[in-house]
Amino acid sequence: MESSHFTAAVIFALSTSVVFGVTSRNTDAERLRYGAQVFGIFLAVLIGGSWLMYLLRR
Amino acid sequence: MNDTWDSASTAIGELMARKDEAVANDKAIPIGPMVAGWLLPGGGHFVLGKVGRGALLLAAIGLLFVFGLLNDGRFFEPAAGSPIDTMGFLGNLCAGLFYIVAKFAGYTSAISASPHSDYGTKFLLIAGLLNVLAILDAHDIAVGKKS
């Protein structure tokens, strides 16, 4: 199987944020919020970093 | 004089009681949930009745591990002169039965310069490391630090 870098990064972000969310907070609402927050930050850094590298390379 | 002896013996008695309590607390390490958590990601949570959280951990860590295998990732082998490989091996081992079953099933991967294989190697390692977080969480739940 040959997945793209983006797919691999999204799967990593998803799994890691689920584990961080489940293990880091005390209530279900807090876990959900923290997991979503971590996932969003992962994606933002991924996409932002990609654009940054694209613009620097031009 | 007697008062001094009484207060000294009381203080010693309190210290001994604290020591006994500390020893008892040390013995209260929840081995069962931690071993279950090592063998199967989320297993410690299942043992403690936290089925939903256990299922989420199993799905998340299992997804990473399977993705690592599908991408032809390689397992680290312990090597005397290479601490990186040895630490990688320990990280892989933390994935528990996933790692053991894959090894006994004969899974091997040639060392490859392909980026996909590199993703796979990292995913296999990270699955083990995330399972350490799950094991520690099961420990905290078992000793009452978390609900």
N, CA and C atoms of all chains as a GROMACS GRO file, in nm:
protein
  615
    1MET      N    1   0.085  -0.119   0.000
    1MET     CA    2   0.000   0.000   0.000
    1MET      C    3   0.089   0.124   0.000
    2GLU      N    4   0.057   0.216  -0.088
    2GLU     CA    5   0.135   0.339  -0.093
    2GLU      C    6   0.042   0.458  -0.068
    3SER      N    7   0.045   0.508   0.051
    3SER     CA    8  -0.043   0.620   0.083
    3SER      C    9   0.035   0.750   0.067
    4SER      N   10  -0.041   0.856   0.047
    4SER     CA   11   0.024   0.986   0.032
    4SER      C   12   0.070   1.037   0.168
    5HIS      N   13   0.157   1.134   0.165
    5HIS     CA   14   0.205   1.194   0.289
    5HIS      C   15   0.087   1.255   0.366
    6PHE      N   16  -0.004   1.316   0.291
    6PHE     CA   17  -0.119   1.380   0.355
    6PHE      C   18  -0.206   1.276   0.428
    7THR      N   19  -0.234   1.164   0.359
    7THR     CA   20  -0.316   1.058   0.421
    7THR      C   21  -0.248   1.007   0.547
    8ALA      N   22  -0.117   0.981   0.536
    8ALA     CA   23  -0.045   0.930   0.653
    8ALA      C   24  -0.051   1.030   0.768
    9ALA      N   25  -0.034   1.157   0.737
    9ALA     CA   26  -0.035   1.258   0.843
    9ALA      C   27  -0.173   1.271   0.907
   10VAL      N   28  -0.279   1.258   0.825
   10VAL     CA   29  -0.414   1.269   0.881
   10VAL      C   30  -0.445   1.148   0.970
   11ILE      N   31  -0.404   1.030   0.928
   11ILE     CA   32  -0.427   0.911   1.011
   11ILE      C   33  -0.348   0.922   1.142
   12PHE      N   34  -0.226   0.970   1.132
   12PHE     CA   35  -0.147   0.992   1.254
   12PHE      C   36  -0.217   1.091   1.346
   13ALA      N   37  -0.262   1.203   1.289
   13ALA     CA   38  -0.327   1.307   1.369
   13ALA      C   39  -0.453   1.254   1.435
   14LEU      N   40  -0.531   1.177   1.359
   14LEU     CA   41  -0.657   1.123   1.412
   14LEU      C   42  -0.631   1.028   1.530
   15SER      N   43  -0.544   0.932   1.507
   15SER     CA   44  -0.518   0.832   1.612
   15SER      C   45  -0.456   0.898   1.736
   16THR      N   46  -0.360   0.985   1.714
   16THR     CA   47  -0.293   1.048   1.827
   16THR      C   48  -0.389   1.136   1.906
   17SER      N   49  -0.474   1.210   1.836
   17SER     CA   50  -0.565   1.299   1.909
   17SER      C   51  -0.670   1.218   1.985
   18VAL      N   52  -0.711   1.104   1.931
   18VAL     CA   53  -0.805   1.019   2.006
   18VAL      C   54  -0.740   0.970   2.135
   19VAL      N   55  -0.616   0.922   2.126
   19VAL     CA   56  -0.548   0.871   2.246
   19VAL      C   57  -0.523   0.985   2.346
   20PHE      N   58  -0.478   1.100   2.295
   20PHE     CA   59  -0.455   1.215   2.385
   20PHE      C   60  -0.586   1.256   2.454
   21GLY      N   61  -0.693   1.261   2.376
   21GLY     CA   62  -0.822   1.301   2.432
   21GLY      C   63  -0.869   1.204   2.538
   22VAL      N   64  -0.860   1.074   2.508
   22VAL     CA   65  -0.910   0.973   2.603
   22VAL      C   66  -0.828   0.972   2.732
   23THR      N   67  -0.697   0.993   2.721
   23THR     CA   68  -0.612   0.976   2.839
   23THR      C   69  -0.582   1.105   2.915
   24SER      N   70  -0.624   1.219   2.861
   24SER     CA   71  -0.577   1.344   2.922
   24SER      C   72  -0.678   1.421   3.004
   25ARG      N   73  -0.804   1.390   2.995
   25ARG     CA   74  -0.904   1.472   3.065
   25ARG      C   75  -0.996   1.384   3.150
   26ASN      N   76  -1.080   1.450   3.229
   26ASN     CA   77  -1.158   1.376   3.329
   26ASN      C   78  -1.303   1.348   3.290
   27THR      N   79  -1.363   1.435   3.210
   27THR     CA   80  -1.502   1.410   3.173
   27THR      C   81  -1.510   1.386   3.022
   28ASP      N   82  -1.621   1.323   2.980
   28ASP     CA   83  -1.634   1.292   2.837
   28ASP      C   84  -1.636   1.418   2.752
   29ALA      N   85  -1.705   1.522   2.801
   29ALA     CA   86  -1.712   1.648   2.725
   29ALA      C   87  -1.573   1.709   2.709
   30GLU      N   88  -1.496   1.707   2.817
   30GLU     CA   89  -1.359   1.762   2.811
   30GLU      C   90  -1.271   1.679   2.717
   31ARG      N   91  -1.289   1.548   2.721
   31ARG     CA   92  -1.209   1.460   2.635
   31ARG      C   93  -1.238   1.488   2.488
   32LEU      N   94  -1.369   1.501   2.458
   32LEU     CA   95  -1.409   1.527   2.320
   32LEU      C   96  -1.354   1.661   2.273
   33ARG      N   97  -1.366   1.761   2.358
   33ARG     CA   98  -1.319   1.895   2.321
   33ARG      C   99  -1.167   1.895   2.302
   34TYR      N  100  -1.096   1.832   2.393
   34TYR     CA  101  -0.949   1.832   2.384
   34TYR      C  102  -0.902   1.752   2.262
   35GLY      N  103  -0.966   1.638   2.239
   35GLY     CA  104  -0.928   1.556   2.122
   35GLY      C  105  -0.951   1.632   1.992
   36ALA      N  106  -1.066   1.700   1.982
   36ALA     CA  107  -1.096   1.777   1.862
   36ALA      C  108  -0.997   1.892   1.846
   37GLN      N  109  -0.963   1.953   1.958
   37GLN     CA  110  -0.867   2.065   1.956
   37GLN      C  111  -0.730   2.018   1.907
   38VAL      N  112  -0.682   1.906   1.960
   38VAL     CA  113  -0.552   1.853   1.919
   38VAL      C  114  -0.554   1.816   1.771
   39PHE      N  115  -0.663   1.753   1.727
   39PHE     CA  116  -0.674   1.714   1.586
   39PHE      C  117  -0.672   1.837   1.497
   40GLY      N  118  -0.747   1.941   1.538
   40GLY     CA  119  -0.750   2.065   1.460
   40GLY      C  120  -0.612   2.130   1.452
   41ILE      N  121  -0.539   2.129   1.563
   41ILE     CA  122  -0.404   2.189   1.563
   41ILE      C  123  -0.311   2.109   1.472
   42PHE      N  124  -0.320   1.976   1.480
   42PHE     CA  125  -0.238   1.894   1.391
   42PHE      C  126  -0.264   1.930   1.245
   43LEU      N  127  -0.393   1.939   1.209
   43LEU     CA  128  -0.428   1.967   1.069
   43LEU      C  129  -0.383   2.108   1.030
   44ALA      N  130  -0.403   2.203   1.120
   44ALA     CA  131  -0.364   2.341   1.089
   44ALA      C  132  -0.213   2.349   1.065
   45VAL      N  133  -0.135   2.284   1.150
   45VAL     CA  134   0.011   2.286   1.133
   45VAL      C  135   0.050   2.214   1.005
   46LEU      N  136  -0.018   2.103   0.976
   46LEU     CA  137   0.011   2.026   0.854
   46LEU      C  138  -0.013   2.111   0.728
   47ILE      N  139  -0.131   2.171   0.722
   47ILE     CA  140  -0.166   2.248   0.602
   47ILE      C  141  -0.087   2.379   0.597
   48GLY      N  142  -0.075   2.443   0.713
   48GLY     CA  143   0.003   2.568   0.718
   48GLY      C  144   0.149   2.544   0.681
   49GLY      N  145   0.206   2.438   0.735
   49GLY     CA  146   0.346   2.406   0.704
   49GLY      C  147   0.364   2.372   0.557
   50SER      N  148   0.265   2.303   0.500
   50SER     CA  149   0.273   2.269   0.357
   50SER      C  150   0.273   2.394   0.270
   51TRP      N  151   0.183   2.488   0.303
   51TRP     CA  152   0.178   2.613   0.227
   51TRP      C  153   0.307   2.693   0.243
   52LEU      N  154   0.356   2.693   0.364
   52LEU     CA  155   0.481   2.768   0.391
   52LEU      C  156   0.595   2.712   0.306
   53MET      N  157   0.607   2.579   0.304
   53MET     CA  158   0.716   2.518   0.225
   53MET      C  159   0.695   2.544   0.076
   54TYR      N  160   0.569   2.541   0.033
   54TYR     CA  161   0.538   2.567  -0.107
   54TYR      C  162   0.580   2.709  -0.146
   55LEU      N  163   0.544   2.804  -0.058
   55LEU     CA  164   0.575   2.944  -0.089
   55LEU      C  165   0.725   2.971  -0.081
   56LEU      N  166   0.793   2.909   0.013
   56LEU     CA  167   0.938   2.929   0.024
   56LEU      C  168   1.012   2.871  -0.096
   57ARG      N  169   0.955   2.764  -0.154
   57ARG     CA  170   1.024   2.696  -0.264
   57ARG      C  171   1.008   2.772  -0.396
   58ARG      N  172   0.907   2.858  -0.404
   58ARG     CA  173   0.880   2.929  -0.531
   58ARG      C  174   0.986   3.033  -0.561
   59MET      N  175   1.149   1.310   8.229
   59MET     CA  176   1.222   1.208   8.154
   59MET      C  177   1.127   1.110   8.085
   60ASN      N  178   1.025   1.070   8.166
   60ASN     CA  179   0.927   0.977   8.111
   60ASN      C  180   0.850   1.039   7.995
   61ASP      N  181   0.821   1.172   8.011
   61ASP     CA  182   0.750   1.240   7.902
   61ASP      C  183   0.830   1.238   7.774
   62THR      N  184   0.961   1.260   7.786
   62THR     CA  185   1.047   1.258   7.668
   62THR      C  186   1.044   1.122   7.600
   63TRP      N  187   1.055   1.016   7.682
   63TRP     CA  188   1.051   0.881   7.624
   63TRP      C  189   0.916   0.853   7.557
   64ASP      N  190   0.809   0.900   7.624
   64ASP     CA  191   0.675   0.877   7.568
   64ASP      C  192   0.660   0.945   7.432
   65SER      N  193   0.704   1.074   7.427
   65SER     CA  194   0.688   1.145   7.300
   65SER      C  195   0.777   1.084   7.191
   66ALA      N  196   0.898   1.039   7.231
   66ALA     CA  197   0.987   0.977   7.132
   66ALA      C  198   0.927   0.847   7.081
   67SER      N  199   0.874   0.767   7.172
   67SER     CA  200   0.817   0.638   7.127
   67SER      C  201   0.691   0.661   7.043
   68THR      N  202   0.615   0.767   7.074
   68THR     CA  203   0.498   0.799   6.992
   68THR      C  204   0.542   0.838   6.850
   69ALA      N  205   0.646   0.922   6.844
   69ALA     CA  206   0.695   0.965   6.712
   69ALA      C  207   0.746   0.846   6.631
   70ILE      N  208   0.819   0.756   6.698
   70ILE     CA  209   0.869   0.638   6.627
   70ILE      C  210   0.752   0.550   6.580
   71GLY      N  211   0.652   0.538   6.667
   71GLY     CA  212   0.534   0.460   6.628
   71GLY      C  213   0.466   0.518   6.504
   72GLU      N  214   0.456   0.653   6.502
   72GLU     CA  215   0.393   0.718   6.385
   72GLU      C  216   0.475   0.694   6.259
   73LEU      N  217   0.607   0.706   6.273
   73LEU     CA  218   0.694   0.683   6.157
   73LEU      C  219   0.680   0.540   6.104
   74MET      N  220   0.675   0.444   6.196
   74MET     CA  221   0.661   0.304   6.154
   74MET      C  222   0.527   0.283   6.084
   75ALA      N  223   0.423   0.347   6.137
   75ALA     CA  224   0.290   0.333   6.075
   75ALA      C  225   0.292   0.392   5.934
   76ARG      N  226   0.360   0.507   5.918
   76ARG     CA  227   0.369   0.569   5.784
   76ARG      C  228   0.446   0.480   5.688
   77LYS      N  229   0.552   0.418   5.740
   77LYS     CA  230   0.633   0.330   5.655
   77LYS      C  231   0.548   0.211   5.609
   78ASP      N  232   0.472   0.152   5.705
   78ASP     CA  233   0.387   0.039   5.669
   78ASP      C  234   0.284   0.079   5.563
   79GLU      N  235   0.230   0.203   5.581
   79GLU     CA  236   0.130   0.252   5.484
   79GLU      C  237   0.194   0.270   5.346
   80ALA      N  238   0.317   0.324   5.345
   80ALA     CA  239   0.386   0.345   5.217
   80ALA      C  240   0.415   0.212   5.149
   81VAL      N  241   0.458   0.113   5.228
   81VAL     CA  242   0.486  -0.020   5.171
   81VAL      C  243   0.357  -0.080   5.115
   82ALA      N  244   0.247  -0.063   5.191
   82ALA     CA  245   0.119  -0.117   5.144
   82ALA      C  246   0.077  -0.049   5.015
   83ASN      N  247   0.099   0.083   5.005
   83ASN     CA  248   0.064   0.154   4.882
   83ASN      C  249   0.149   0.108   4.764
   84ASP      N  250   0.279   0.083   4.791
   84ASP     CA  251   0.366   0.034   4.685
   84ASP      C  252   0.318  -0.102   4.633
   85LYS      N  253   0.268  -0.182   4.723
   85LYS     CA  254   0.224  -0.316   4.682
   85LYS      C  255   0.093  -0.309   4.605
   86ALA      N  256   0.026  -0.194   4.613
   86ALA     CA  257  -0.105  -0.183   4.550
   86ALA      C  258  -0.096  -0.144   4.403
   87ILE      N  259   0.017  -0.170   4.339
   87ILE     CA  260   0.028  -0.141   4.195
   87ILE      C  261  -0.068  -0.233   4.121
   88PRO      N  262  -0.156  -0.175   4.040
   88PRO     CA  263  -0.258  -0.258   3.973
   88PRO      C  264  -0.199  -0.336   3.854
   89ILE      N  265  -0.139  -0.447   3.884
   89ILE     CA  266  -0.070  -0.526   3.782
   89ILE      C  267  -0.168  -0.574   3.673
   90GLY      N  268  -0.285  -0.623   3.717
   90GLY     CA  269  -0.380  -0.682   3.620
   90GLY      C  270  -0.418  -0.587   3.508
   91PRO      N  271  -0.472  -0.468   3.542
   91PRO     CA  272  -0.511  -0.376   3.434
   91PRO      C  273  -0.391  -0.331   3.348
   92MET      N  274  -0.274  -0.318   3.411
   92MET     CA  275  -0.159  -0.272   3.334
   92MET      C  276  -0.111  -0.379   3.236
   93VAL      N  277  -0.110  -0.505   3.280
   93VAL     CA  278  -0.069  -0.613   3.190
   93VAL      C  279  -0.173  -0.629   3.078
   94ALA      N  280  -0.302  -0.620   3.116
   94ALA     CA  281  -0.408  -0.629   3.014
   94ALA      C  282  -0.394  -0.516   2.914
   95GLY      N  283  -0.359  -0.397   2.964
   95GLY     CA  284  -0.342  -0.282   2.876
   95GLY      C  285  -0.222  -0.297   2.785
   96TRP      N  286  -0.119  -0.362   2.834
   96TRP     CA  287  -0.002  -0.386   2.748
   96TRP      C  288  -0.036  -0.490   2.640
   97LEU      N  289  -0.101  -0.599   2.682
   97LEU     CA  290  -0.129  -0.705   2.585
   97LEU      C  291  -0.222  -0.657   2.475
   98LEU      N  292  -0.328  -0.588   2.514
   98LEU     CA  293  -0.425  -0.538   2.416
   98LEU      C  294  -0.448  -0.390   2.443
   99PRO      N  295  -0.415  -0.303   2.348
   99PRO     CA  296  -0.440  -0.160   2.371
   99PRO      C  297  -0.586  -0.137   2.415
  100GLY      N  298  -0.603  -0.067   2.524
  100GLY     CA  299  -0.738  -0.046   2.580
  100GLY      C  300  -0.781  -0.159   2.671
  101GLY      N  301  -0.702  -0.266   2.680
  101GLY     CA  302  -0.740  -0.382   2.762
  101GLY      C  303  -0.753  -0.347   2.910
  102GLY      N  304  -0.667  -0.260   2.958
  102GLY     CA  305  -0.676  -0.217   3.098
  102GLY      C  306  -0.807  -0.147   3.125
  103HIS      N  307  -0.852  -0.068   3.029
  103HIS     CA  308  -0.980   0.002   3.045
  103HIS      C  309  -1.096  -0.098   3.041
  104PHE      N  310  -1.085  -0.200   2.956
  104PHE     CA  311  -1.189  -0.303   2.953
  104PHE      C  312  -1.200  -0.372   3.089
  105VAL      N  313  -1.083  -0.408   3.145
  105VAL     CA  314  -1.081  -0.478   3.275
  105VAL      C  315  -1.144  -0.390   3.382
  106LEU      N  316  -1.124  -0.258   3.372
  106LEU     CA  317  -1.176  -0.165   3.474
  106LEU      C  318  -1.319  -0.120   3.445
  107GLY      N  319  -1.379  -0.177   3.341
  107GLY     CA  320  -1.518  -0.145   3.309
  107GLY      C  321  -1.537  -0.020   3.226
  108LYS      N  322  -1.428   0.039   3.176
  108LYS     CA  323  -1.438   0.159   3.091
  108LYS      C  324  -1.437   0.114   2.944
  109VAL      N  325  -1.546   0.051   2.903
  109VAL     CA  326  -1.549  -0.016   2.773
  109VAL      C  327  -1.540   0.083   2.657
  110GLY      N  328  -1.611   0.194   2.668
  110GLY     CA  329  -1.610   0.292   2.558
  110GLY      C  330  -1.471   0.348   2.533
  111ARG      N  331  -1.405   0.387   2.641
  111ARG     CA  332  -1.270   0.442   2.627
  111ARG      C  333  -1.172   0.335   2.579
  112GLY      N  334  -1.190   0.213   2.628
  112GLY     CA  335  -1.104   0.103   2.583
  112GLY      C  336  -1.120   0.077   2.434
  113ALA      N  337  -1.245   0.083   2.388
  113ALA     CA  338  -1.271   0.058   2.245
  113ALA      C  339  -1.208   0.168   2.159
  114LEU      N  340  -1.217   0.293   2.208
  114LEU     CA  341  -1.155   0.403   2.133
  114LEU      C  342  -1.003   0.386   2.124
  115LEU      N  343  -0.942   0.347   2.236
  115LEU     CA  344  -0.796   0.328   2.236
  115LEU      C  345  -0.758   0.212   2.145
  116LEU      N  346  -0.835   0.104   2.153
  116LEU     CA  347  -0.806  -0.013   2.067
  116LEU      C  348  -0.817   0.026   1.920
  117ALA      N  349  -0.923   0.100   1.885
  117ALA     CA  350  -0.942   0.139   1.745
  117ALA      C  351  -0.830   0.233   1.698
  118ALA      N  352  -0.796   0.331   1.781
  118ALA     CA  353  -0.696   0.431   1.739
  118ALA      C  354  -0.557   0.368   1.726
  119ILE      N  355  -0.517   0.290   1.826
  119ILE     CA  356  -0.383   0.230   1.824
  119ILE      C  357  -0.379   0.118   1.720
  120GLY      N  358  -0.489   0.041   1.710
  120GLY     CA  359  -0.496  -0.064   1.608
  120GLY      C  360  -0.486  -0.006   1.468
  121LEU      N  361  -0.553   0.106   1.444
  121LEU     CA  362  -0.546   0.171   1.312
  121LEU      C  363  -0.402   0.208   1.277
  122LEU      N  364  -0.333   0.266   1.372
  122LEU     CA  365  -0.193   0.304   1.347
  122LEU      C  366  -0.108   0.181   1.316
  123PHE      N  367  -0.127   0.076   1.395
  123PHE     CA  368  -0.044  -0.044   1.378
  123PHE      C  369  -0.071  -0.109   1.242
  124VAL      N  370  -0.199  -0.125   1.208
  124VAL     CA  371  -0.234  -0.188   1.080
  124VAL      C  372  -0.184  -0.104   0.964
  125PHE      N  373  -0.197   0.027   0.977
  125PHE     CA  374  -0.148   0.117   0.872
  125PHE      C  375   0.004   0.104   0.857
  126GLY      N  376   0.071   0.086   0.969
  126GLY     CA  377   0.216   0.064   0.965
  126GLY      C  378   0.252  -0.064   0.893
  127LEU      N  379   0.176  -0.171   0.920
  127LEU     CA  380   0.203  -0.298   0.850
  127LEU      C  381   0.174  -0.286   0.701
  128LEU      N  382   0.062  -0.221   0.668
  128LEU     CA  383   0.024  -0.208   0.526
  128LEU      C  384   0.126  -0.124   0.448
  129ASN      N  385   0.193  -0.035   0.519
  129ASN     CA  386   0.294   0.048   0.452
  129ASN      C  387   0.433  -0.014   0.457
  130ASP      N  388   0.436  -0.144   0.493
  130ASP     CA  389   0.563  -0.216   0.490
  130ASP      C  390   0.665  -0.159   0.588
  131GLY      N  391   0.615  -0.116   0.705
  131GLY     CA  392   0.708  -0.067   0.807
  131GLY      C  393   0.790  -0.181   0.863
  132ARG      N  394   0.903  -0.147   0.922
  132ARG     CA  395   0.986  -0.253   0.981
  132ARG      C  396   0.990  -0.239   1.133
  133PHE      N  397   1.010  -0.353   1.198
  133PHE     CA  398   1.027  -0.353   1.343
  133PHE      C  399   1.174  -0.333   1.376
  134PHE      N  400   1.201  -0.265   1.485
  134PHE     CA  401   1.338  -0.250   1.532
  134PHE      C  402   1.382  -0.380   1.600
  135GLU      N  403   1.510  -0.408   1.592
  135GLU     CA  404   1.567  -0.524   1.660
  135GLU      C  405   1.666  -0.473   1.766
  136PRO      N  406   1.668  -0.539   1.883
  136PRO     CA  407   1.766  -0.495   1.984
  136PRO      C  408   1.908  -0.520   1.936
  137ALA      N  409   1.994  -0.424   1.955
  137ALA     CA  410   2.133  -0.437   1.913
  137ALA      C  411   2.222  -0.379   2.022
  138ALA      N  412   2.327  -0.454   2.056
  138ALA     CA  413   2.413  -0.414   2.168
  138ALA      C  414   2.476  -0.276   2.147
  139GLY      N  415   2.522  -0.248   2.026
  139GLY     CA  416   2.593  -0.122   2.005
  139GLY      C  417   2.504  -0.009   1.955
  140SER      N  418   2.374  -0.030   1.954
  140SER     CA  419   2.286   0.071   1.896
  140SER      C  420   2.168   0.100   1.990
  141PRO      N  421   2.183   0.201   2.076
  141PRO     CA  422   2.073   0.232   2.168
  141PRO      C  423   1.945   0.274   2.096
  142ILE      N  424   1.959   0.338   1.980
  142ILE     CA  425   1.839   0.380   1.906
  142ILE      C  426   1.756   0.258   1.867
  143ASP      N  427   1.824   0.155   1.813
  143ASP     CA  428   1.752   0.034   1.774
  143ASP      C  429   1.691  -0.036   1.895
  144THR      N  430   1.766  -0.036   2.006
  144THR     CA  431   1.715  -0.102   2.126
  144THR      C  432   1.592  -0.029   2.181
  145MET      N  433   1.598   0.104   2.182
  145MET     CA  434   1.481   0.181   2.229
  145MET      C  435   1.364   0.163   2.133
  146GLY      N  436   1.395   0.156   2.004
  146GLY     CA  437   1.289   0.130   1.905
  146GLY      C  438   1.224  -0.004   1.928
  147PHE      N  439   1.307  -0.104   1.959
  147PHE     CA  440   1.254  -0.238   1.989
  147PHE      C  441   1.160  -0.233   2.109
  148LEU      N  442   1.203  -0.161   2.214
  148LEU     CA  443   1.117  -0.150   2.334
  148LEU      C  444   0.986  -0.078   2.300
  149GLY      N  445   0.996   0.024   2.214
  149GLY     CA  446   0.875   0.094   2.171
  149GLY      C  447   0.782   0.001   2.094
  150ASN      N  448   0.839  -0.078   2.003
  150ASN     CA  449   0.758  -0.176   1.928
  150ASN      C  450   0.693  -0.276   2.024
  151LEU      N  451   0.771  -0.320   2.122
  151LEU     CA  452   0.723  -0.422   2.217
  151LEU      C  453   0.604  -0.371   2.298
  152CYS      N  454   0.596  -0.240   2.318
  152CYS     CA  455   0.486  -0.183   2.396
  152CYS      C  456   0.351  -0.198   2.325
  153ALA      N  457   0.352  -0.236   2.198
  153ALA     CA  458   0.225  -0.258   2.128
  153ALA      C  459   0.164  -0.392   2.168
  154GLY      N  460   0.233  -0.470   2.251
  154GLY     CA  461   0.175  -0.592   2.308
  154GLY      C  462   0.149  -0.700   2.206
  155LEU      N  463   0.028  -0.754   2.212
  155LEU     CA  464  -0.005  -0.869   2.126
  155LEU      C  465   0.002  -0.834   1.978
  156PHE      N  466  -0.027  -0.710   1.943
  156PHE     CA  467  -0.016  -0.670   1.803
  156PHE      C  468   0.125  -0.703   1.752
  157TYR      N  469   0.224  -0.662   1.830
  157TYR     CA  470   0.364  -0.686   1.791
  157TYR      C  471   0.397  -0.834   1.795
  158ILE      N  472   0.358  -0.900   1.904
  158ILE     CA  473   0.394  -1.041   1.922
  158ILE      C  474   0.332  -1.127   1.811
  159VAL      N  475   0.204  -1.103   1.783
  159VAL     CA  476   0.136  -1.182   1.679
  159VAL      C  477   0.200  -1.156   1.542
  160ALA      N  478   0.229  -1.029   1.513
  160ALA     CA  479   0.291  -0.997   1.382
  160ALA      C  480   0.427  -1.066   1.369
  161LYS      N  481   0.505  -1.066   1.478
  161LYS     CA  482   0.637  -1.131   1.473
  161LYS      C  483   0.623  -1.281   1.455
  162PHE      N  484   0.531  -1.342   1.533
  162PHE     CA  485   0.515  -1.487   1.524
  162PHE      C  486   0.448  -1.530   1.394
  163ALA      N  487   0.372  -1.441   1.334
  163ALA     CA  488   0.310  -1.472   1.205
  163ALA      C  489   0.412  -1.460   1.091
  164GLY      N  490   0.532  -1.418   1.125
  164GLY     CA  491   0.639  -1.414   1.025
  164GLY      C  492   0.647  -1.285   0.948
  165TYR      N  493   0.586  -1.178   1.001
  165TYR     CA  494   0.593  -1.050   0.930
  165TYR      C  495   0.737  -0.998   0.928
  166THR      N  496   0.784  -0.969   0.810
  166THR     CA  497   0.917  -0.906   0.799
  166THR      C  498   0.908  -0.798   0.692
  167SER      N  499   0.999  -0.706   0.701
  167SER     CA  500   1.003  -0.602   0.599
  167SER      C  501   1.149  -0.572   0.570
  168ALA      N  502   1.181  -0.569   0.443
  168ALA     CA  503   1.318  -0.535   0.407
  168ALA      C  504   1.342  -0.388   0.436
  169ILE      N  505   1.465  -0.354   0.477
  169ILE     CA  506   1.496  -0.212   0.497
  169ILE      C  507   1.490  -0.144   0.362
  170SER      N  508   1.407  -0.042   0.354
  170SER     CA  509   1.382   0.020   0.224
  170SER      C  510   1.398   0.171   0.236
  171ALA      N  511   1.440   0.231   0.125
  171ALA     CA  512   1.452   0.377   0.125
  171ALA      C  513   1.320   0.444   0.090
  172SER      N  514   1.216   0.362   0.067
  172SER     CA  515   1.087   0.418   0.028
  172SER      C  516   1.028   0.502   0.142
  173PRO      N  517   0.972   0.619   0.110
  173PRO     CA  518   0.910   0.698   0.218
  173PRO      C  519   0.791   0.626   0.280
  174HIS      N  520   0.723   0.542   0.202
  174HIS     CA  521   0.607   0.471   0.256
  174HIS      C  522   0.650   0.374   0.366
  175SER      N  523   0.760   0.306   0.341
  175SER     CA  524   0.813   0.215   0.442
  175SER      C  525   0.855   0.294   0.567
  176ASP      N  526   0.905   0.413   0.545
  176ASP     CA  527   0.946   0.497   0.658
  176ASP      C  528   0.824   0.540   0.739
  177TYR      N  529   0.716   0.577   0.669
  177TYR     CA  530   0.591   0.608   0.742
  177TYR      C  531   0.551   0.487   0.826
  178GLY      N  532   0.553   0.370   0.761
  178GLY     CA  533   0.510   0.247   0.828
  178GLY      C  534   0.592   0.220   0.954
  179THR      N  535   0.724   0.237   0.944
  179THR     CA  536   0.811   0.214   1.060
  179THR      C  537   0.774   0.307   1.174
  180LYS      N  538   0.751   0.434   1.140
  180LYS     CA  539   0.715   0.531   1.245
  180LYS      C  540   0.578   0.498   1.305
  181PHE      N  541   0.486   0.454   1.221
  181PHE     CA  542   0.352   0.423   1.272
  181PHE      C  543   0.357   0.305   1.368
  182LEU      N  544   0.436   0.203   1.334
  182LEU     CA  545   0.447   0.086   1.423
  182LEU      C  546   0.506   0.128   1.557
  183LEU      N  547   0.603   0.216   1.554
  183LEU     CA  548   0.667   0.263   1.677
  183LEU      C  549   0.569   0.349   1.759
  184ILE      N  550   0.501   0.440   1.691
  184ILE     CA  551   0.411   0.531   1.762
  184ILE      C  552   0.293   0.456   1.824
  185ALA      N  553   0.249   0.348   1.757
  185ALA     CA  554   0.141   0.267   1.814
  185ALA      C  555   0.184   0.214   1.951
  186GLY      N  556   0.308   0.167   1.961
  186GLY     CA  557   0.357   0.118   2.090
  186GLY      C  558   0.367   0.229   2.193
  187LEU      N  559   0.415   0.345   2.152
  187LEU     CA  560   0.433   0.455   2.247
  187LEU      C  561   0.298   0.510   2.296
  188LEU      N  562   0.200   0.515   2.206
  188LEU     CA  563   0.068   0.561   2.250
  188LEU      C  564   0.006   0.460   2.347
  189ASN      N  565   0.041   0.332   2.326
  189ASN     CA  566  -0.011   0.232   2.420
  189ASN      C  567   0.045   0.252   2.561
  190VAL      N  568   0.165   0.308   2.570
  190VAL     CA  569   0.220   0.338   2.703
  190VAL      C  570   0.130   0.440   2.774
  191LEU      N  571   0.083   0.541   2.698
  191LEU     CA  572  -0.010   0.638   2.757
  191LEU      C  573  -0.138   0.569   2.805
  192ALA      N  574  -0.187   0.474   2.724
  192ALA     CA  575  -0.309   0.403   2.761
  192ALA      C  576  -0.286   0.319   2.888
  193ILE      N  577  -0.168   0.256   2.898
  193ILE     CA  578  -0.137   0.174   3.017
  193ILE      C  579  -0.131   0.264   3.141
  194LEU      N  580  -0.065   0.380   3.128
  194LEU     CA  581  -0.055   0.472   3.243
  194LEU      C  582  -0.192   0.526   3.283
  195ASP      N  583  -0.278   0.548   3.184
  195ASP     CA  584  -0.414   0.595   3.214
  195ASP      C  585  -0.491   0.487   3.290
  196ALA      N  586  -0.474   0.361   3.246
  196ALA     CA  587  -0.540   0.250   3.317
  196ALA      C  588  -0.489   0.242   3.461
  197HIS      N  589  -0.359   0.264   3.480
  197HIS     CA  590  -0.301   0.265   3.615
  197HIS      C  591  -0.368   0.373   3.700
  198ASP      N  592  -0.377   0.495   3.643
  198ASP     CA  593  -0.435   0.606   3.720
  198ASP      C  594  -0.581   0.578   3.757
  199ILE      N  595  -0.654   0.517   3.665
  199ILE     CA  596  -0.794   0.485   3.696
  199ILE      C  597  -0.800   0.379   3.806
  200ALA      N  598  -0.712   0.279   3.796
  200ALA     CA  599  -0.715   0.169   3.894
  200ALA      C  600  -0.680   0.216   4.034
  201VAL      N  601  -0.588   0.312   4.045
  201VAL     CA  602  -0.551   0.359   4.181
  201VAL      C  603  -0.638   0.475   4.229
  202GLY      N  604  -0.733   0.516   4.146
  202GLY     CA  605  -0.827   0.619   4.189
  202GLY      C  606  -0.784   0.762   4.164
  203LYS      N  607  -0.675   0.781   4.088
  203LYS     CA  608  -0.634   0.918   4.058
  203LYS      C  609  -0.725   0.981   3.954
  204LYS      N  610  -0.787   0.896   3.870
  204LYS     CA  611  -0.879   0.945   3.766
  204LYS      C  612  -1.004   0.861   3.772
  205SER      N  613  -1.111   0.915   3.715
  205SER     CA  614  -1.236   0.839   3.714
  205SER      C  615  -1.250   0.762   3.583
   0.00000   0.00000   0.00000
